[in-house]
């Protein structure tokens, strides 16, 4: 690590400890040349997850889009914001566990539908009607039949 004071290219680590949020490490360093001390922070580099949309365009993953979609589906339903936050967290963890750089939006949509199915059946049908682009009452009927089987 280059010293910010004298520019010397060699320093030593004097103290190392995690930050309060455990998302980075705080290091106290000392310059071998000028003996001045300074602090650096080390954190892991997140590789952005890219979502491949139905039209094959790509965009960065946005957690908020998942939450907003579920929130709209659960409007006027007995599902708390905390439950939706927890479901969104779980979906994000599942996506990270896939260890992929790119994921299809259809995969994310299926994950959202699985979470909504367990949270609220009406919210699930609302989301499914938009996600699966139901064009007539038959789409609703088929999805309701699938729910009955489960």
C-alpha positions as CSV (number, residue, x, y, z in Angstrom):
1,X,0.0,0.0,0.0
2,X,1.4,3.4,-1.0
3,X,1.8,5.9,1.8
4,X,-0.6,8.9,1.2
5,X,2.0,11.2,2.9
6,X,5.3,10.5,1.3
7,X,4.4,8.2,-1.6
8,X,6.7,5.3,-0.4
9,X,5.4,2.0,-1.8
10,X,5.9,-0.1,1.3
11,X,3.9,0.0,4.5
12,X,3.2,-2.4,7.3
13,X,-0.1,-3.4,8.9
14,X,-0.1,-2.4,12.6
15,X,-3.7,-3.4,13.5
16,X,-6.5,-5.1,11.8
17,X,-10.2,-5.5,12.9
18,X,-13.6,-5.9,11.3
19,X,-15.9,-2.9,11.1
20,X,-19.1,-2.7,13.1
21,X,-21.2,-4.1,10.2
22,X,-18.7,-6.9,9.5
23,X,-18.7,-5.9,5.8
24,X,-15.1,-4.7,5.7
25,X,-11.8,-4.7,7.6
26,X,-10.2,-1.6,9.0
27,X,-6.4,-1.7,8.9
28,X,-4.1,0.7,10.6
29,X,-0.9,1.0,8.6
30,X,2.5,2.5,9.2
31,X,4.8,3.8,6.5
32,X,8.3,2.3,6.7
33,X,9.9,5.4,5.3
34,X,8.2,8.3,7.1
35,X,6.7,6.4,10.1
36,X,3.3,8.1,9.7
37,X,0.2,6.2,10.3
38,X,-3.0,6.0,8.2
39,X,-6.1,3.8,8.0
40,X,-7.4,1.8,5.1
41,X,-10.5,-0.3,4.6
42,X,-10.7,-3.5,2.8
43,X,-14.0,-4.9,1.4
44,X,-14.8,-7.6,-1.0
45,X,-15.7,-6.7,-4.5
46,X,-19.2,-7.6,-5.6
47,X,-19.6,-8.9,-9.1
48,X,-22.8,-7.4,-10.4
49,X,-25.5,-9.9,-11.3
50,X,-27.0,-9.3,-14.8
51,X,-30.6,-10.1,-15.6
52,X,-31.4,-11.4,-19.1
53,X,-34.9,-10.1,-19.9
54,X,-37.4,-11.9,-22.1
55,X,-36.4,-9.7,-25.1
56,X,-32.7,-10.7,-24.5
57,X,-31.7,-7.3,-23.3
58,X,-29.5,-7.2,-20.2
59,X,-29.7,-5.0,-17.2
60,X,-28.1,-5.0,-13.7
61,X,-30.1,-6.9,-11.0
62,X,-32.2,-4.6,-8.8
63,X,-33.5,-6.0,-5.6
64,X,-36.1,-3.2,-5.3
65,X,-37.9,-4.5,-8.4
66,X,-38.6,-7.8,-6.8
67,X,-39.9,-6.1,-3.6
68,X,-42.0,-3.6,-5.6
69,X,-43.6,-6.4,-7.7
70,X,-44.5,-8.4,-4.6
71,X,-45.7,-5.3,-2.8
72,X,-48.1,-4.5,-5.7
73,X,-49.4,-8.1,-5.7
74,X,-50.0,-8.0,-2.0
75,X,-51.9,-4.7,-2.0
76,X,-54.8,-4.8,0.4
77,X,-53.8,-8.3,1.5
78,X,-52.8,-9.5,5.0
79,X,-49.1,-9.7,4.2
80,X,-46.7,-7.5,6.2
81,X,-43.8,-5.4,4.7
82,X,-41.5,-7.5,6.9
83,X,-42.7,-10.7,5.3
84,X,-42.0,-9.2,1.9
85,X,-38.6,-8.0,2.9
86,X,-37.8,-11.4,4.2
87,X,-39.0,-13.1,1.0
88,X,-37.0,-10.6,-1.1
89,X,-33.9,-11.3,1.1
90,X,-34.4,-15.1,0.5
91,X,-34.7,-14.7,-3.2
92,X,-31.5,-12.5,-3.3
93,X,-29.6,-15.1,-1.3
94,X,-30.9,-17.9,-3.6
95,X,-29.7,-15.9,-6.7
96,X,-26.3,-15.3,-5.1
97,X,-26.0,-19.0,-4.3
98,X,-26.4,-19.8,-7.9
99,X,-22.9,-18.3,-8.5
100,X,-23.9,-17.0,-11.9
101,X,-22.9,-13.7,-13.5
102,X,-26.2,-13.7,-15.5
103,X,-29.6,-15.0,-14.7
104,X,-32.8,-15.1,-16.8
105,X,-35.7,-12.9,-15.6
106,X,-37.9,-16.0,-15.9
107,X,-35.9,-17.7,-13.2
108,X,-36.4,-14.7,-10.9
109,X,-40.1,-14.6,-11.7
110,X,-40.5,-18.3,-10.8
111,X,-38.7,-17.6,-7.5
112,X,-41.0,-14.7,-6.7
113,X,-44.1,-16.9,-7.6
114,X,-42.9,-19.6,-5.2
115,X,-42.5,-17.1,-2.4
116,X,-45.9,-15.5,-3.1
117,X,-47.6,-18.9,-3.3
118,X,-46.5,-19.6,0.3
119,X,-47.3,-16.1,1.6
120,X,-50.7,-15.4,0.0
121,X,-52.6,-17.3,-2.7
122,X,-54.5,-14.2,-4.0
123,X,-51.2,-12.2,-4.3
124,X,-49.7,-15.2,-6.1
125,X,-52.6,-15.3,-8.6
126,X,-52.2,-11.5,-9.1
127,X,-48.5,-11.8,-9.8
128,X,-48.9,-14.9,-12.0
129,X,-51.6,-13.1,-14.1
130,X,-49.1,-10.3,-15.0
131,X,-46.0,-12.5,-15.1
132,X,-47.5,-15.2,-17.3
133,X,-49.5,-12.7,-19.3
134,X,-52.9,-14.3,-19.0
135,X,-55.0,-13.3,-22.0
136,X,-58.3,-14.7,-20.9
137,X,-60.1,-16.3,-18.0
138,X,-58.7,-19.7,-19.0
139,X,-55.3,-18.6,-17.7
140,X,-56.7,-17.8,-14.4
141,X,-58.7,-21.0,-14.3
142,X,-55.6,-23.1,-15.1
143,X,-53.6,-21.5,-12.4
144,X,-56.3,-21.9,-9.9
145,X,-56.5,-25.6,-10.7
146,X,-52.8,-25.9,-10.2
147,X,-53.2,-24.2,-6.7
148,X,-56.0,-26.7,-5.8
149,X,-53.7,-29.6,-6.6
150,X,-51.0,-28.3,-4.3
